[in-house]
Amino acid sequence: RGVPVDPEHLLLTPGTSLAYWYAFSVLCNPGDEVLTPCPSYPLFDDIAKLADVRLVPYRLDEVRGWAIDIEDLEARISPRTRAIVLISPHHPTGAVIGCDELAAIAGLAARSGIPIISDEVFGEFLFGLEALPRAADTRAPLVITLSGFSKLFALPGMKLGWMALSGNAALVGPALAALERVSDTVLPVNEIVQAAVAGIFREGGDFLSHYRSEIARRRDAVMASLATSPRVSVVPPRGGFYAAVRVKTAGDDEDLAVRLLESAGCLVHPGFFYDLPPTHLVLSVISPPEISQPAIARLLRQVEAGD
């Protein structure tokens, strides 16, 4: 996608979740800190516990389309900060980090000597954008880019991901050597999966092209359905598979999610799962319209009846 990466700086992993554990384990000592976006992803908490690191949230601003609050991010840096996690497109808000934001964060990373972990697993699924701005295309001193087959080719069962290291050679070399030691210790990606990689890329191009356009069509259908009610609002996701929907009610996230499941047959996540402010629900945008549109109509009727 236009960002040069030395093939020797690629490390295969059994998915992105374990790649986070690799990175946390290599970059941090016990008790060190990693800056992560808020809203966040609940799996981070468990990974951080396994790696014995502390997560420090930085703010995404819903009013500005879930943009990163750069001042808040900078204020969270401490002597124990060892990495900044970027997720773009972001889960669950669908926000995509802009070029100016990336430049500011890269400058911050360069001044403080902090590596960036850039999660781009949803990077092929963009709405209204020509290309994904990438941390690896900045002057950050060390960037570890994460991606994998789970979203790219709808193959979560393959358990195949990768870490691409870029930046200052004096930093990339030692980081890569440490990551390889971790990888060799746990013997992660089996040979059958590795042997299939080239063929999946070779044969998967047509699928990916159709997949991208289909996800965009389904996302548009969800946005159109949500737009019919003044009782909900949503920052339209710029990428990914999810949307964070604000519900104009005084109710509790969890109570509302349970009520929607029991009374409307709609399975959504309560916003507190992702540290979203009250009252938010997280919806998938990838169900086909014949499923999503009637479901959202039931959801909206239930929300309006709840008053």
Disulfide bonds with the S-S distance in Angstrom:
none
